[in-house]
Structures are given as C-alpha cells and as structure tokens.
Amino acid sequence: MMARKQVVRHLAKNADFDIYQAANGQEAINILAQQEIGLLCLDLTMPVIDGVGVLEYIKEKKIECFVVVISADIQPEMKEKVMNLGALTFLEKPVATDALNDVMHKFGIR
C-alpha cells in the first residue's frame, strides 16, 4: 500500500495522464478491460490475482501497455518470468523515484 501511494504521488507530479489504482489483481484486470492504459506499475504480490496473473491476462488479451513490475521479490527466476510475459523492466521495492523517472524517459512515457 505504501509503495503504491509513493508511486502514485510521483507519477501525479511528473506525468500528464490519468491515474487509476487497483487494490488487487482482479481490480487491475477490470480497469484494463475498460480503459486504455499506457503505463501499468504492477506489484507481484497482490490479493485475489497476483501480478503474474495480470501479466498473463495482458498477454492473452494482447493488451498494449507499458508494464513496470515493482516488487520486493527479486529472485532471478521471477525477473525472467515477468520479462518473458512482457514487462519492460523490474524495479525493486522500495522504488527509487530516479529509477522510475529513468524508465519513463527511456520509453518516452509522459
């Protein structure tokens, strides 16, 4: 919850787009089904459906959006798995705002 609030605050100050929040993976899927999302900051550890499940949904439905995984689960196998599912990058919690800025700049996300 705290990491999500930090990311939302940072994005609200540094980006020009609408921000939607989901408390769990099912809420994220519901938003993705209803809204065009340009950037998804995704935690892996969420109730109902985890972040891997959300990535699988995105891949299955061929949804185009930038996905940045933000997680404390930094095992190499998990990083490889999320990258294979289409994530742009993997940022470790607590997320450094400079790292998030770098990702946004690198991929032209505004």
C-alpha positions as CSV (number, residue, x, y, z in Angstrom):
1,M,0.0,0.0,0.0
2,M,2.8,2.5,0.9
3,A,4.7,1.7,-2.2
4,R,1.6,2.3,-4.3
5,K,1.0,5.6,-2.7
6,Q,4.6,6.6,-3.3
7,V,4.4,5.7,-7.0
8,V,1.1,7.5,-7.4
9,R,2.4,10.6,-5.8
10,H,5.5,10.6,-8.0
11,L,3.5,10.0,-11.2
12,A,1.0,12.6,-10.4
13,K,3.8,15.2,-10.1
14,N,5.8,14.0,-13.1
15,A,3.4,12.8,-15.7
16,D,0.5,14.0,-17.6
17,F,-2.1,11.2,-17.7
18,D,-5.0,9.9,-15.6
19,I,-4.0,7.6,-12.8
20,Y,-6.1,4.6,-11.8
21,Q,-5.4,2.5,-8.7
22,A,-6.2,-1.2,-8.0
23,A,-6.0,-2.8,-4.6
24,N,-5.7,-6.3,-6.2
25,G,-5.1,-8.1,-9.4
26,Q,-8.8,-8.5,-10.3
27,E,-9.4,-4.8,-10.0
28,A,-6.4,-4.2,-12.3
29,I,-7.8,-6.6,-14.8
30,N,-11.2,-4.9,-14.6
31,I,-9.5,-1.5,-15.3
32,L,-7.5,-2.9,-18.2
33,A,-10.7,-4.3,-19.7
34,Q,-12.4,-0.9,-19.5
35,Q,-9.7,1.7,-20.1
36,E,-6.8,2.1,-22.4
37,I,-3.8,2.1,-20.1
38,G,-0.4,3.5,-21.3
39,L,1.7,2.6,-18.2
40,L,0.9,-0.1,-15.6
41,C,3.0,-0.2,-12.5
42,L,2.4,-3.7,-11.2
43,D,3.3,-5.3,-7.9
44,L,3.7,-9.1,-8.0
45,T,2.2,-9.7,-4.5
46,M,-1.5,-8.8,-4.6
47,P,-4.6,-10.5,-3.3
48,V,-7.2,-12.2,-5.5
49,I,-5.0,-12.4,-8.6
50,D,-1.2,-11.8,-8.4
51,G,0.9,-9.7,-10.7
52,V,1.9,-12.7,-12.8
53,G,-1.8,-13.4,-13.3
54,V,-2.3,-9.9,-14.5
55,L,0.7,-10.2,-16.9
56,E,-0.8,-13.4,-18.2
57,Y,-4.1,-11.7,-18.8
58,I,-2.4,-8.8,-20.7
59,K,-0.5,-11.2,-22.9
60,E,-3.6,-13.4,-23.6
61,K,-5.8,-10.4,-24.5
62,K,-2.9,-8.8,-26.4
63,I,-3.3,-5.5,-24.5
64,E,-0.8,-2.9,-25.5
65,C,0.6,-1.0,-22.5
66,F,4.0,-0.5,-20.8
67,V,4.3,-2.6,-17.7
68,V,6.8,-1.9,-15.0
69,V,6.9,-4.5,-12.3
70,I,7.7,-3.1,-8.8
71,S,8.3,-5.8,-6.3
72,A,10.4,-7.0,-3.4
73,D,10.6,-10.5,-5.0
74,I,13.9,-10.0,-6.7
75,Q,14.7,-13.7,-7.5
76,P,16.3,-14.0,-10.9
77,E,13.7,-16.6,-11.9
78,M,10.8,-14.2,-11.2
79,K,12.5,-11.4,-13.1
80,E,13.0,-13.7,-16.1
81,K,9.4,-14.8,-15.9
82,V,7.9,-11.3,-15.8
83,M,10.1,-10.2,-18.6
84,N,9.0,-13.1,-20.7
85,L,5.4,-12.2,-20.0
86,G,6.1,-8.7,-21.5
87,A,7.2,-6.4,-18.6
88,L,9.5,-3.6,-19.7
89,T,11.6,-3.7,-16.6
90,F,11.7,-4.8,-13.0
91,L,12.2,-2.2,-10.2
92,E,12.9,-3.3,-6.6
93,K,10.8,-2.1,-3.7
94,P,11.0,0.4,-2.3
95,V,11.1,2.0,-5.7
96,A,13.6,4.8,-6.2
97,T,11.9,7.7,-8.0
98,D,15.0,8.2,-10.1
99,A,14.7,4.7,-11.4
100,L,11.1,5.2,-12.3
101,N,12.0,8.5,-14.0
102,D,14.7,6.7,-16.0
103,V,12.2,4.1,-17.2
104,M,9.7,6.7,-18.2
105,H,12.3,8.7,-20.0
106,K,13.8,5.7,-21.7
107,F,10.5,4.6,-23.1
108,G,9.1,8.1,-23.8
109,I,6.3,7.8,-21.2
110,R,4.9,11.1,-20.3
